[in-house]
Amino acid sequence: MKKKFNKFLIFKLINMKKKHILILSFVLFVNLMSAQIDKGNWMVGGSGNFTNYKSTFQSNNTEFTQTGSGISISPNLGYFVVDNFAVGTAVGFNFSNPSGANNNSHSYGISPFVRYYFRKAEKIINPFLQTSYGFSEGKSESGGSNKSRGYTIKGGSAIFFNSSVALELSLNYNSSKYNSDTTYNDLTIGIGFQIHLEKK
C-alpha cells in the first residue's frame, strides 16, 4: 500500500512539474512575441513596391489618365513617442516608366511620417495606419526636371515573426503635386520589413 502511495505521489509531482514547465514556457513565449512598439523604442526598416499603375492627374484644369510601371523603395527610421505611436522619416527612391512614351524618370525625396498600431504589443498580427507628407525632386530622360510635394496614407498589417522582426503588407493612397500645376493620384500595394529595437 505504501509503495502504491509513493508511486501515486511521484506521478502527481511529475504532472505538477510538467504543468509548471508548460506555464513557464507559455509566459516566455508571450514575452518573446511581444512586439517592441512601446514608448522609447526604435524601428528601422523600409518598404517597396513594383506596380503597373493607372494615375489620374490634372494640368491646366484638364484631367488626364496615365498608365505605366514603376518601382519605389523607401527605407525609414522611426521612434515611439508613446506606446503604439511612432514618428519618423522615410527616404524615397522612385523609378517610373510611362506607357507609350520613351521618357523614363527617376526621383528621390524625404517624407516625415506618423504611424499608429491598433492592437497591443503581444499580438502577432497588428494593423497600422500611417500618414506622411513628402518632398521630392527628379529628372526624366528627355532632360526635364520636376519637384513635387504631397501626402500618402498607408493602411495595412504588420506580421511579427518575433518581438523584433515584422513583415508588412499595405495599401497606399498617394496624392502629389508636380511643378505647382500637375496633380497625380494613385493607389499602390506595398510590402516591407521593420526591425524593432528595444530600449536599454
C-alpha positions as a Python dict, from the first residue, in 0.01 Angstrom:
ca = {
    (1, 'M'): (0, 0, 0),
    (2, 'K'): (285, 232, 89),
    (3, 'K'): (458, 161, -246),
    (4, 'K'): (137, 241, -436),
    (5, 'F'): (102, 567, -243),
    (6, 'N'): (464, 662, -319),
    (7, 'K'): (414, 589, -689),
    (8, 'F'): (97, 798, -689),
    (9, 'L'): (278, 1085, -513),
    (10, 'I'): (569, 1072, -760),
    (11, 'F'): (322, 1068, -1050),
    (12, 'K'): (143, 1377, -911),
    (13, 'L'): (472, 1561, -862),
    (14, 'I'): (580, 1484, -1219),
    (15, 'N'): (245, 1611, -1352),
    (16, 'M'): (275, 1928, -1145),
    (17, 'K'): (626, 1988, -1279),
    (18, 'K'): (501, 1939, -1635),
    (19, 'K'): (225, 2193, -1578),
    (20, 'H'): (471, 2442, -1431),
    (21, 'I'): (705, 2392, -1726),
    (22, 'L'): (417, 2446, -1971),
    (23, 'I'): (306, 2762, -1790),
    (24, 'L'): (663, 2895, -1778),
    (25, 'S'): (712, 2815, -2148),
    (26, 'F'): (391, 2997, -2236),
    (27, 'V'): (495, 3306, -2037),
    (28, 'L'): (836, 3308, -2204),
    (29, 'F'): (674, 3267, -2547),
    (30, 'V'): (440, 3561, -2487),
    (31, 'N'): (730, 3777, -2369),
    (32, 'L'): (937, 3684, -2672),
    (33, 'M'): (649, 3750, -2911),
    (34, 'S'): (556, 4088, -2762),
    (35, 'A'): (645, 4341, -3030),
    (36, 'Q'): (870, 4630, -2934),
    (37, 'I'): (615, 4905, -3002),
    (38, 'D'): (636, 5064, -2658),
    (39, 'K'): (744, 5418, -2574),
    (40, 'G'): (1117, 5476, -2613),
    (41, 'N'): (1180, 5202, -2872),
    (42, 'W'): (1305, 5248, -3227),
    (43, 'M'): (1208, 5089, -3556),
    (44, 'V'): (1422, 5074, -3867),
    (45, 'G'): (1332, 4917, -4197),
    (46, 'G'): (1172, 5001, -4524),
    (47, 'S'): (911, 4920, -4784),
    (48, 'G'): (888, 4893, -5158),
    (49, 'N'): (655, 4816, -5441),
    (50, 'F'): (654, 4727, -5806),
    (51, 'T'): (334, 4827, -5977),
    (52, 'N'): (156, 4869, -6305),
    (53, 'Y'): (-12, 5196, -6224),
    (54, 'K'): (-303, 5396, -6355),
    (55, 'S'): (-281, 5752, -6234),
    (56, 'T'): (-514, 6044, -6285),
    (57, 'F'): (-366, 6390, -6297),
    (58, 'Q'): (-477, 6743, -6365),
    (59, 'S'): (-290, 7002, -6566),
    (60, 'N'): (-427, 7344, -6662),
    (61, 'N'): (-771, 7244, -6527),
    (62, 'T'): (-783, 6939, -6758),
    (63, 'E'): (-790, 6582, -6623),
    (64, 'F'): (-576, 6310, -6784),
    (65, 'T'): (-512, 5941, -6721),
    (66, 'Q'): (-166, 5787, -6746),
    (67, 'T'): (-62, 5423, -6721),
    (68, 'G'): (280, 5270, -6678),
    (69, 'S'): (502, 5075, -6443),
    (70, 'G'): (712, 5187, -6152),
    (71, 'I'): (942, 5080, -5872),
    (72, 'S'): (960, 5251, -5534),
    (73, 'I'): (1197, 5181, -5242),
    (74, 'S'): (1166, 5368, -4914),
    (75, 'P'): (1394, 5299, -4612),
    (76, 'N'): (1275, 5454, -4287),
    (77, 'L'): (1362, 5527, -3924),
    (78, 'G'): (1103, 5583, -3651),
    (79, 'Y'): (1077, 5643, -3276),
    (80, 'F'): (788, 5552, -3044),
    (81, 'V'): (697, 5869, -2855),
    (82, 'V'): (418, 5682, -2672),
    (83, 'D'): (305, 5318, -2678),
    (84, 'N'): (189, 5212, -3027),
    (85, 'F'): (256, 5557, -3178),
    (86, 'A'): (573, 5639, -3372),
    (87, 'V'): (709, 5939, -3560),
    (88, 'G'): (990, 5920, -3812),
    (89, 'T'): (1128, 5992, -4156),
    (90, 'A'): (1149, 5789, -4476),
    (91, 'V'): (1377, 5844, -4774),
    (92, 'G'): (1224, 5753, -5109),
    (93, 'F'): (1379, 5639, -5439),
    (94, 'N'): (1143, 5603, -5736),
    (95, 'F'): (1166, 5492, -6099),
    (96, 'S'): (879, 5538, -6344),
    (97, 'N'): (822, 5410, -6698),
    (98, 'P'): (509, 5568, -6854),
    (99, 'S'): (331, 5362, -7121),
    (100, 'G'): (352, 5490, -7478),
    (101, 'A'): (636, 5729, -7400),
    (102, 'N'): (1010, 5682, -7415),
    (103, 'N'): (1057, 5911, -7120),
    (104, 'N'): (1158, 5718, -6808),
    (105, 'S'): (1211, 5922, -6495),
    (106, 'H'): (1364, 5883, -6152),
    (107, 'S'): (1330, 6081, -5833),
    (108, 'Y'): (1432, 6088, -5469),
    (109, 'G'): (1281, 6257, -5167),
    (110, 'I'): (1215, 6268, -4795),
    (111, 'S'): (886, 6206, -4612),
    (112, 'P'): (827, 6267, -4239),
    (113, 'F'): (557, 6030, -4110),
    (114, 'V'): (343, 5932, -3813),
    (115, 'R'): (227, 5574, -3752),
    (116, 'Y'): (-19, 5410, -3512),
    (117, 'Y'): (-57, 5039, -3428),
    (118, 'F'): (-413, 4946, -3327),
    (119, 'R'): (-350, 4635, -3116),
    (120, 'K'): (-144, 4551, -2809),
    (121, 'A'): (223, 4456, -2835),
    (122, 'E'): (170, 4082, -2781),
    (123, 'K'): (-46, 4045, -3093),
    (124, 'I'): (130, 3867, -3379),
    (125, 'I'): (-80, 4044, -3646),
    (126, 'N'): (-114, 4415, -3577),
    (127, 'P'): (-299, 4656, -3812),
    (128, 'F'): (-148, 5001, -3852),
    (129, 'L'): (-222, 5334, -4016),
    (130, 'Q'): (49, 5571, -4138),
    (131, 'T'): (34, 5917, -4291),
    (132, 'S'): (324, 6111, -4438),
    (133, 'Y'): (394, 6434, -4622),
    (134, 'G'): (686, 6429, -4861),
    (135, 'F'): (905, 6640, -5086),
    (136, 'S'): (1089, 6501, -5389),
    (137, 'E'): (1297, 6605, -5687),
    (138, 'G'): (1356, 6414, -6009),
    (139, 'K'): (1463, 6409, -6372),
    (140, 'S'): (1341, 6241, -6689),
    (141, 'E'): (1533, 6101, -6987),
    (142, 'S'): (1410, 6389, -7200),
    (143, 'G'): (1608, 6625, -6979),
    (144, 'G'): (1315, 6769, -6791),
    (145, 'S'): (1319, 6811, -6416),
    (146, 'N'): (1042, 6827, -6163),
    (147, 'K'): (977, 6895, -5800),
    (148, 'S'): (682, 6757, -5610),
    (149, 'R'): (518, 6756, -5273),
    (150, 'G'): (228, 6553, -5148),
    (151, 'Y'): (86, 6313, -4894),
    (152, 'T'): (49, 5938, -4861),
    (153, 'I'): (-198, 5742, -4649),
    (154, 'K'): (-87, 5386, -4583),
    (155, 'G'): (-302, 5122, -4415),
    (156, 'G'): (-202, 4762, -4358),
    (157, 'S'): (-94, 4493, -4115),
    (158, 'A'): (238, 4401, -3960),
    (159, 'I'): (303, 4028, -3911),
    (160, 'F'): (557, 3978, -3632),
    (161, 'F'): (787, 3675, -3664),
    (162, 'N'): (925, 3756, -3319),
    (163, 'S'): (945, 4061, -3094),
    (164, 'S'): (1178, 4246, -3330),
    (165, 'V'): (1110, 4150, -3694),
    (166, 'A'): (787, 4215, -3882),
    (167, 'L'): (666, 4171, -4238),
    (168, 'E'): (430, 4445, -4357),
    (169, 'L'): (161, 4443, -4625),
    (170, 'S'): (-15, 4768, -4707),
    (171, 'L'): (-244, 4958, -4941),
    (172, 'N'): (-116, 5309, -5017),
    (173, 'Y'): (-301, 5614, -5149),
    (174, 'N'): (-73, 5884, -5291),
    (175, 'S'): (-157, 6238, -5395),
    (176, 'S'): (125, 6458, -5526),
    (177, 'K'): (153, 6795, -5695),
    (178, 'Y'): (430, 6842, -5953),
    (179, 'N'): (579, 7178, -6052),
    (180, 'S'): (284, 7360, -5893),
    (181, 'D'): (40, 7278, -6176),
    (182, 'T'): (6, 6898, -6216),
    (183, 'T'): (-159, 6672, -5956),
    (184, 'Y'): (-121, 6292, -5952),
    (185, 'N'): (-337, 6046, -5756),
    (186, 'D'): (-281, 5670, -5743),
    (187, 'L'): (-318, 5351, -5538),
    (188, 'T'): (-33, 5105, -5483),
    (189, 'I'): (24, 4784, -5286),
    (190, 'G'): (338, 4778, -5074),
    (191, 'I'): (547, 4520, -4891),
    (192, 'G'): (813, 4591, -4631),
    (193, 'F'): (1012, 4482, -4328),
    (194, 'Q'): (1065, 4653, -3995),
    (195, 'I'): (1317, 4576, -3721),
    (196, 'H'): (1205, 4697, -3378),
    (197, 'L'): (1484, 4786, -3137),
    (198, 'E'): (1415, 4767, -2764),
    (199, 'K'): (1528, 5049, -2539),
    (200, 'K'): (1802, 4960, -2292),
}
